[in-house]
Amino acid sequence: MDARSRRVLVTLAVCVLAVAVAGLSVRGRSLATPGGVTDTPRISAEQRAAGLRVAPAVAAADRAWILAAIAKARPEAQPLIAEVDGLIELRTHAGLPIGSTQVWRKGDAAAFTLSLDTVLLNGRRVMDRDVVVLHELGHVIDYAVVPQALNARLDSAIPRTGTCVQSADGLAGSCTEPVERFADTFAKWALRGGVSAVGAGYGVATPASLEDWGAPLTALGGEVSLR
């Protein structure tokens, strides 16, 4: 794959008191919000019931394969997806990055825009549709549902082996940023390891047991399903 395809960008825009602050990392969320704001944002009952919003500009054919990719996630991942999908607007774009997630935070509330590149995902990267979609959903779940303490525990269980790849597009391989390590491994877990060699493009090593790695997420999914 070319170097530019390696990078799946995640942009965070945090809105505090109606002022947008851009360029902060997702894992830095607690540093980007005022006192009293929780680790994960509040999700209302209405938002849980709302479901994924699809922008009108998304072609029917693209909508179909994106929703099909979400449906392929294992049952244990579905409660986590259901917890956050009402916060998401789904969009498509033409050209890199192959996938992106924007986060808008105001007080204890958050909203997300998830956008996918239809050039590559309808072309030579069609085989990677599922993993890219679930990688981006992994970013939303990380930010909106997974407490930082659990995230640190999950990150410690992902091997840091292989070569560190540094390019103008960012880091990959053994030195991939924690947010991408989580999203990449979440996608592998959700798809039961059924991803291509390229996957979402980060070259993150797979835990010895995806089942063991994902067990805390299964438990978390059980908790959120009772809310």
N, C-alpha and C positions, 0 to 999 in steps of 0.2 A: 504494500500500500504506500501511497505517497505520504510525505511528512505532514502535509496540511490535513489530510484525512484523519490523522491520529488524534487531533484535538477536538473534543466535544466540550464546547464552552458552557460554563455555568456563570451567569451574571446575576449578581444580587443587587437589587435596588431597595433600600429600606426607607419607608416613609414614616417619619416621626414628626408629629405636630404639623402635618401637611408639607413638610420639607423633604424632598427626595434626596437620598444620599446614595451614590452609586459606587461600585467597585469594591465592596467588602466581601470577604469570603463567607460562604454559607456557614462553615463551622465557627465563624466569629460572631455568630448571631447575638450571643449574650453581651458582647462588647459594643454592639451597635444599637442597643435599645436602652431606654431610660430605666431608672430604678423602679422596681415593682413589676416589670414585664417578665413573664415566665420564660423558662428555657424553650418550651414549645408553644406555639400560638394557640389561642382558644379556637375551638371548632364548635360552632353552634349546632343544635339539632336540625335547624333548617338547612345548614350547609351540608351536613351529613346526608340529608335526604335529597339534596339537589341533583347530584350526579354530575358527570363531566359535561362541560359546555364546549360545543364545537363551533368555531367561528364560521360565519356564513361562507367565507371565501374558500374553505376546505372542500376540495372536490369529493363527490360521493365515493369514487373509487378509493381515494386516499383514506377517507373516513372509515371505509370498510376494513382495510388491512390494518389500520391502527387499532380499531376496536377488536379485531380478531387477535392481534398481538396481546392485548390486555387480557383477553379471555383465556389465553394459553398459560397464564401464570398459575402456578400451583394453588390448590385450595387454601393452603396456609397463608399465602400472600394476599388473597382476595380481601380479607377484612381490613388489612392495612391500606389497600388501594381504595376500598369503599370509604374508609375514614377520610381520605384526602381528595377524592375526585371532585367533590362539590366545590373545592377551592380553585379548580384548574380551568383555564380556557385553553383549548387545543387549537393550535394554528399550524400552518405549513409555510415554508419559504423555499426559494430556489437558490442553491449554492451553500457553501460552507458557512457556519459549522453544520455538521450532519445532524446535530440535535442541540437544543439549548433550553435552559430553564431559567426564567426570571422570577424573582421573589419580590413581592411588594409587602412591606411590613408597616403597619400603623398601630401603635400601642400594642395590645395583645392579640391583634387580628392580622391575618396574612392572606394573600392571594397569589396565585401563580399563573404564569403563562408558559406553556410548553409548546415549542415549535420544532418541526422536523423538516429536514431537507428532502424534497421530493425528487430532486435531480438524481442524487446517489441512491436513495432508497427505492426509486422506481427504475434504477439502472443497474450498475455493476455491484452495488451493495444491497441488492434486493434480499439476499440471503440473511442479512443482518437486521432486517426490520424489527423482529421480535426483541432482540437484545438491546437495540438502541431505544425503542419505546420504553422498555422496562428499566433501562439505565436511567432515563430521564425521570420516570416515575419514582425511581429510587432516590433521586435528589429531593423530590417533594416529601416523600416519606421520612427521609433523614431529617429534614428541616422541621416538618410539621408534627411528627409523631415520636421519633426516637430521642429519648433524653440523652444529653451529652455523656453521662456516665456509662450508659449502655453502648453508645456509639464508640467510646474509647475501648470498651471491652471487646466489641466486635472487630475493631480495627487491629487490636493486638493479636487476634486470631488469624489475620490475613498475612501470609508469608511475605517477607521483603527480599525475595530472591530474584536472580536474573540480573540483567543489565539496566542501569539507569540511563534513560534516554532523555536528553535535554535538547530542545529545539526552540525556534522562535514561537512555536505554538504552545509551548509549555513542557511539562514533565510527564513521562510515561515509564513503564517498567517498574523497577524496584523502588523508585523515588516518586511515584505518583502521589499527588496530593490526597489527603485522607478523604475528602468529599468524593473524589472520583473512585477511590478504593472501595468505599462503601457502595456507591451506585453500581460499580462494575460487578461486585460480588453479590449484591442483591439481585441483579439481573440473572446471574448464573444460578443462584439459589432458586429464584422464582421459576426458572425454566428447567430446573433439575439438571443443570450442567449441559443442556442441549444448545450450545452456542458454537459458532464457527471459530476458527483460529484467530480471526481478526476481531470478532466481537464488536464491542464499542470502541476499540482502538487503543486501549491503554496498556495492554500486555501485563495486567495485574495477575500475580500468581494465585492459584486457587487453593483454598484451605484443604487440608488432608481429607476432611469430611464436610461437604456442604450441609449435610443434615445436622451435624453437631453445631456448625457455625450458625445456621438459621434457627436453631431451637429457641433462642431467646426472642426471635421475631415471631415465631409461632405463638409463644406465650403472650407477647405483646398484642398480637392480633386477637387472641382470646379476650384480653382485657378491653380493647377498644370496641369489640363487638357487643359488649355488655353496656356500653354507655347509652 
